[in-house]
Amino acid sequence: MFDFEKLDVYQVIKGNNSKILKFIFSHPTLDLYIKDQWKRANLSIILNLAEGTGRMTSSDKKHFLTIARGSVFESVAILETVKELSLIEEDLFKEFYDSYEQISKMLLGMIRSYST
């Protein structure tokens, strides 16, 4: 097992990714650019967490976690746009939003743990 797989935040992100990607793939009317950008931002969260966990120095780890958190913010902005376009139900929007908020807080805790 890799170190990042042991993290609680990884498990939360992995579950969120699955739900978000299923939503994206099941909505063919969603604009292709929005779909592509949301997929990229969403996957960037987990990929940067994994890559950062494998880095050797605290500053490298912190850098990749910061990028992952930025991708959370990007994903939330896209989610809110999708809501404004009435392309997602309120309860599902809230579920996704709350999950992103939880991930953001968990990543921030990790980032702060690497601060000098």
Residue frames as a rotation matrix with the C-alpha (Angstrom) as fourth column:
MET 1
0.581 0.814 0.000 0.00
0.814 -0.581 0.000 0.00
0.000 0.000 -1.000 0.00
PHE 2
-0.277 -0.643 0.714 1.27
0.601 -0.696 -0.394 3.47
0.750 0.319 0.579 -0.87
ASP 3
-0.838 -0.155 -0.524 1.49
0.535 -0.429 -0.728 6.16
-0.112 -0.890 0.442 1.82
PHE 4
-0.858 0.514 -0.002 -1.19
-0.502 -0.837 0.220 8.37
0.111 0.190 0.976 0.25
GLU 5
-0.280 0.784 -0.555 -3.69
-0.113 0.547 0.830 5.49
0.953 0.295 -0.065 0.29
LYS 6
-0.430 0.037 -0.902 -3.49
0.820 0.435 -0.373 5.45
0.379 -0.900 -0.217 4.09
LEU 7
-0.999 -0.009 -0.040 -4.67
0.024 -0.927 -0.374 9.05
-0.034 -0.375 0.926 4.40
ASP 8
-0.291 0.952 -0.100 -8.26
0.607 0.102 -0.788 9.80
-0.740 -0.290 -0.607 5.42
VAL 9
-0.003 0.272 -0.962 -8.30
-0.448 -0.861 -0.242 12.73
-0.894 0.430 0.124 3.00
TYR 10
-0.854 -0.326 -0.405 -7.39
-0.506 0.345 0.791 10.39
-0.118 0.880 -0.460 0.14
GLN 11
-0.789 0.598 0.141 -10.38
0.586 0.801 -0.120 8.19
-0.185 -0.012 -0.983 0.92
VAL 12
0.029 0.800 -0.600 -12.70
0.324 -0.575 -0.751 11.23
-0.946 -0.173 -0.276 1.03
ILE 13
-0.254 -0.204 -0.946 -11.32
-0.710 -0.624 0.325 12.56
-0.657 0.754 0.014 -2.26
LYS 14
-0.987 -0.160 -0.033 -11.56
-0.145 0.760 0.634 9.15
-0.077 0.630 -0.773 -3.91
GLY 15
-0.448 0.892 0.064 -15.23
0.758 0.417 -0.502 8.82
-0.474 -0.176 -0.862 -2.94
ASN 16
0.161 0.473 -0.866 -15.99
-0.044 -0.873 -0.485 12.35
-0.986 0.116 -0.120 -4.08
ASN 17
-0.629 -0.484 -0.608 -14.21
-0.623 -0.154 0.767 11.79
-0.465 0.861 -0.204 -7.41
SER 18
-0.910 0.304 0.283 -16.31
0.384 0.874 0.297 8.74
-0.157 0.379 -0.912 -8.09
LYS 19
-0.020 0.971 -0.240 -19.56
0.718 -0.153 -0.679 10.62
-0.696 -0.186 -0.693 -7.47
ILE 20
0.090 -0.004 -0.996 -18.52
-0.355 -0.934 -0.028 13.67
-0.930 0.356 -0.086 -9.47
LEU 21
-0.815 -0.474 -0.333 -17.27
-0.472 0.212 0.856 11.65
-0.335 0.855 -0.397 -12.44
LYS 22
-0.675 0.659 0.332 -20.45
0.686 0.727 -0.047 9.55
-0.272 0.196 -0.942 -12.50
PHE 23
0.235 0.760 -0.606 -22.47
0.370 -0.647 -0.667 12.78
-0.899 -0.068 -0.433 -12.53
ILE 24
-0.194 -0.406 -0.893 -20.39
-0.613 -0.661 0.433 14.22
-0.766 0.632 -0.121 -15.36
PHE 25
-0.964 -0.267 -0.006 -20.53
-0.181 0.635 0.751 11.06
-0.197 0.725 -0.660 -17.47
SER 26
-0.527 0.829 0.189 -24.28
0.791 0.560 -0.249 10.68
-0.312 0.018 -0.950 -16.99
HIS 27
0.360 0.636 -0.682 -25.10
0.289 -0.772 -0.567 14.20
-0.887 0.007 -0.461 -18.21
PRO 28
-0.203 -0.474 0.857 -24.53
0.931 0.176 0.319 14.32
-0.302 0.863 0.406 -21.96
THR 29
0.595 0.505 0.625 -26.17
0.690 -0.720 -0.075 17.76
0.412 0.476 -0.777 -22.23
LEU 30
0.682 -0.444 -0.581 -23.53
0.281 -0.574 0.769 19.33
-0.675 -0.688 -0.267 -20.00
ASP 31
0.867 -0.370 -0.332 -21.26
-0.496 -0.595 -0.633 21.60
0.037 0.714 -0.700 -22.07
LEU 32
0.767 -0.594 -0.241 -18.14
0.450 0.767 -0.457 19.75
0.457 0.242 0.856 -23.23
TYR 33
-0.090 -0.825 0.557 -15.79
-0.066 -0.553 -0.830 22.48
0.994 -0.112 -0.004 -22.00
ILE 34
0.217 0.252 0.943 -17.38
-0.924 -0.258 0.282 22.46
0.314 -0.933 0.177 -18.55
LYS 35
0.985 0.174 -0.002 -17.20
-0.168 0.950 0.262 18.67
0.048 -0.257 0.965 -18.43
ASP 36
0.477 -0.872 -0.109 -13.56
0.478 0.361 -0.801 18.60
0.738 0.329 0.589 -19.45
GLN 37
-0.195 -0.574 0.795 -12.49
-0.361 -0.712 -0.602 21.36
0.912 -0.404 -0.068 -17.09
TRP 38
0.474 0.450 0.757 -14.40
-0.865 0.079 0.495 19.85
0.163 -0.890 0.427 -14.16
LYS 39
0.958 -0.180 -0.225 -12.88
0.180 0.984 -0.020 16.41
0.225 -0.021 0.974 -14.79
ARG 40
0.152 -0.976 0.153 -9.39
0.354 -0.091 -0.931 17.92
0.923 0.196 0.331 -14.95
ALA 41
-0.154 -0.175 0.973 -9.83
-0.682 -0.693 -0.232 20.02
0.715 -0.699 -0.012 -11.79
ASN 42
0.728 0.535 0.428 -11.42
-0.680 0.483 0.553 17.16
0.089 -0.693 0.715 -9.90
LEU 43
0.849 -0.460 -0.260 -8.71
0.401 0.881 -0.249 14.67
0.344 0.107 0.933 -10.85
SER 44
0.067 -0.858 0.508 -6.02
-0.035 -0.511 -0.859 17.24
0.997 0.039 -0.064 -10.09
ILE 45
0.452 0.165 0.876 -7.03
-0.835 -0.267 0.481 17.13
0.314 -0.949 0.017 -6.43
ILE 46
0.924 -0.021 0.382 -6.26
-0.168 0.875 0.454 13.45
-0.344 -0.484 0.805 -5.97
LEU 47
0.703 -0.694 0.154 -3.27
0.538 0.378 -0.754 13.40
0.465 0.613 0.639 -8.32
ASN 48
0.126 -0.669 0.733 -1.54
-0.299 -0.730 -0.615 16.29
0.946 -0.142 -0.292 -6.56
LEU 49
0.629 0.111 0.770 -2.23
-0.776 0.144 0.614 14.75
-0.042 -0.983 0.177 -3.15
ALA 50
0.946 -0.261 0.191 -0.64
0.260 0.965 0.033 11.49
-0.193 0.018 0.981 -4.31
GLU 51
0.455 -0.819 0.349 2.33
0.459 -0.120 -0.880 13.20
0.763 0.561 0.322 -5.91
GLY 52
0.260 -0.330 0.908 2.90
-0.612 -0.783 -0.109 15.49
0.747 -0.527 -0.406 -2.94
THR 53
0.854 0.103 0.510 2.81
-0.483 0.519 0.705 12.58
-0.192 -0.848 0.493 -0.52
GLY 54
0.823 -0.546 0.159 5.64
0.569 0.786 -0.242 10.98
0.008 0.289 0.957 -2.46
ARG 55
0.497 -0.655 0.570 7.89
-0.082 -0.689 -0.721 14.03
0.864 0.311 -0.395 -2.24
MET 56
0.058 -0.617 -0.785 10.77
0.783 0.516 -0.347 14.03
0.619 -0.594 0.513 0.20
THR 57
-0.891 -0.452 -0.046 10.89
0.387 -0.700 -0.600 17.60
0.239 -0.553 0.798 1.51
SER 58
-0.308 0.789 -0.531 8.25
0.700 -0.190 -0.688 19.47
-0.644 -0.584 -0.494 3.46
SER 59
-0.389 0.143 -0.910 8.31
-0.383 -0.923 0.019 22.36
-0.838 0.356 0.414 1.00
ASP 60
-0.911 0.075 -0.406 7.68
-0.358 0.346 0.868 20.00
0.206 0.935 -0.288 -1.94
LYS 61
-0.680 0.695 -0.233 4.85
0.731 0.664 -0.156 18.27
0.046 -0.277 -0.960 -0.08
LYS 62
-0.263 0.558 -0.787 3.29
0.390 -0.685 -0.616 21.61
-0.883 -0.469 -0.037 0.82
HIS 63
-0.721 -0.079 -0.688 3.56
-0.519 -0.597 0.612 22.83
-0.459 0.798 0.389 -2.79
PHE 64
-0.881 0.377 -0.286 1.58
-0.001 0.603 0.798 19.90
0.473 0.703 -0.531 -4.20
LEU 65
-0.457 0.745 -0.487 -1.01
0.872 0.268 -0.409 20.05
-0.175 -0.612 -0.772 -1.42
THR 66
-0.426 0.251 -0.869 -1.48
-0.010 -0.962 -0.273 23.75
-0.905 -0.108 0.412 -2.17
ILE 67
-0.848 0.119 -0.516 -2.08
-0.527 -0.087 0.845 22.93
0.056 0.989 0.137 -5.83
ALA 68
-0.746 0.600 -0.289 -4.58
0.553 0.800 0.234 20.23
0.372 0.015 -0.928 -4.79
ARG 69
-0.334 0.629 -0.702 -6.45
0.683 -0.352 -0.640 22.75
-0.650 -0.693 -0.312 -2.64
GLY 70
-0.624 0.068 -0.779 -6.49
-0.444 -0.851 0.281 25.24
-0.643 0.521 0.561 -5.51
SER 71
-0.893 0.299 -0.336 -8.10
-0.157 0.494 0.855 22.55
0.421 0.817 -0.394 -7.65
VAL 72
-0.512 0.754 -0.412 -10.78
0.841 0.343 -0.418 22.13
-0.174 -0.561 -0.810 -4.97
PHE 73
-0.330 0.365 -0.870 -11.57
0.068 -0.910 -0.408 25.84
-0.941 -0.194 0.276 -5.32
GLU 74
-0.805 -0.004 -0.594 -11.67
-0.578 -0.225 0.784 25.52
-0.137 0.974 0.179 -9.10
SER 75
-0.837 0.500 -0.222 -14.03
0.390 0.830 0.399 22.55
0.384 0.248 -0.890 -8.83
VAL 76
-0.356 0.717 -0.599 -16.34
0.722 -0.196 -0.664 24.47
-0.593 -0.669 -0.448 -6.50
ALA 77
-0.502 0.137 -0.854 -16.47
-0.393 -0.916 0.084 27.39
-0.770 0.377 0.514 -8.95
ILE 78
-0.875 0.191 -0.444 -17.46
-0.358 0.361 0.861 24.98
0.325 0.913 -0.248 -11.72
LEU 79
-0.679 0.648 -0.345 -20.03
0.728 0.657 -0.196 23.29
0.099 -0.384 -0.918 -9.46
GLU 80
-0.340 0.550 -0.763 -21.58
0.323 -0.693 -0.644 26.67
-0.883 -0.465 0.058 -8.67
THR 81
-0.694 0.063 -0.718 -21.72
-0.640 -0.511 0.574 27.51
-0.331 0.857 0.395 -12.38
VAL 82
-0.871 0.379 -0.314 -23.49
0.134 0.797 0.589 24.22
0.473 0.471 -0.745 -13.08
LYS 83
-0.477 0.710 -0.517 -25.98
0.795 0.098 -0.599 25.09
-0.375 -0.697 -0.611 -10.32
GLU 84
-0.456 0.266 -0.849 -26.57
-0.176 -0.962 -0.207 28.57
-0.872 0.055 0.486 -11.74
LEU 85
-0.744 0.147 -0.652 -27.39
-0.658 0.007 0.753 26.95
0.115 0.989 0.091 -15.07
SER 86
0.154 0.850 0.503 -29.93
-0.909 0.322 -0.266 24.70
-0.388 -0.416 0.822 -13.29
LEU 87
0.171 -0.192 -0.966 -28.07
-0.685 0.681 -0.257 21.56
0.708 0.706 -0.016 -14.39
ILE 88
-0.709 -0.364 -0.604 -27.89
0.185 0.731 -0.657 19.98
0.681 -0.577 -0.451 -10.94
GLU 89
0.433 0.885 -0.172 -30.48
0.352 0.009 0.936 19.36
0.830 -0.465 -0.308 -8.24
GLU 90
0.415 -0.201 0.887 -30.09
-0.643 -0.754 0.130 21.29
0.643 -0.625 -0.443 -4.98
ASP 91
0.875 -0.046 0.481 -29.55
-0.383 0.542 0.748 18.20
-0.295 -0.839 0.457 -2.79
LEU 92
0.703 -0.659 0.266 -26.81
0.711 0.647 -0.275 16.84
0.009 0.383 0.924 -5.04
PHE 93
0.362 -0.543 0.758 -25.21
0.071 -0.795 -0.603 20.28
0.930 0.272 -0.249 -5.27
LYS 94
0.612 -0.062 0.789 -25.12
-0.745 -0.380 0.548 20.47
0.266 -0.923 -0.279 -1.46
GLU 95
0.921 -0.274 0.277 -23.63
0.131 0.887 0.442 16.97
-0.367 -0.371 0.853 -1.19
PHE 96
0.476 -0.769 0.427 -20.84
0.762 0.118 -0.636 17.83
0.439 0.628 0.642 -3.64
TYR 97
0.371 -0.289 0.883 -20.26
-0.220 -0.951 -0.219 21.26
0.902 -0.113 -0.416 -2.11
ASP 98
0.812 -0.003 0.584 -20.03
-0.583 0.037 0.811 19.87
-0.025 -0.999 0.028 1.42
SER 99
0.816 -0.537 0.213 -17.58
0.521 0.843 0.130 17.20
-0.249 0.005 0.968 0.29
TYR 100
0.306 -0.708 0.636 -15.36
0.539 -0.422 -0.729 19.79
0.785 0.566 0.253 -1.40
GLU 101
0.515 -0.070 0.854 -15.48
-0.551 -0.791 0.267 21.90
0.657 -0.608 -0.446 1.76
GLN 102
0.927 -0.164 0.338 -14.42
-0.179 0.597 0.782 18.92
-0.330 -0.785 0.524 3.88
ILE 103
0.595 -0.734 0.329 -11.57
0.797 0.485 -0.359 18.13
0.104 0.475 0.874 1.48
SER 104
0.357 -0.435 0.827 -10.41
0.108 -0.860 -0.499 21.75
0.928 0.268 -0.260 1.51
LYS 105
0.697 -0.035 0.716 -10.27
-0.677 -0.361 0.641 21.80
0.237 -0.932 -0.275 5.30
MET 106
0.881 -0.381 0.280 -8.40
0.213 0.849 0.484 18.50
-0.423 -0.367 0.829 5.45
LEU 107
0.439 -0.741 0.508 -5.85
0.772 0.022 -0.635 19.68
0.460 0.671 0.582 2.89
LEU 108
0.464 -0.233 0.855 -5.41
-0.292 -0.951 -0.100 22.97
0.836 -0.204 -0.509 4.74
GLY 109
0.884 -0.123 0.452 -4.64
-0.417 0.235 0.878 21.03
-0.214 -0.964 0.156 7.92
MET 110
0.669 -0.668 0.325 -2.00
0.697 0.716 0.036 19.06
-0.257 0.202 0.945 6.07
ILE 111
0.384 -0.513 0.768 -0.52
0.449 -0.623 -0.641 22.22
0.807 0.591 -0.008 4.51
ARG 112
0.645 -0.087 0.759 -0.30
-0.565 -0.723 0.397 23.88
0.514 -0.685 -0.516 7.91
SER 113
0.923 -0.304 0.236 1.44
0.026 0.660 0.751 20.81
-0.384 -0.687 0.617 9.33
TYR 114
0.376 -0.814 0.442 4.30
0.925 0.304 -0.228 21.39
0.051 0.494 0.868 6.84
SER 115
0.725 -0.086 0.683 4.65
0.057 -0.981 -0.184 25.10
0.686 0.172 -0.707 7.65
THR 116
-0.191 -0.915 -0.356 7.78
0.633 0.162 -0.757 26.22
0.750 -0.370 0.548 9.37
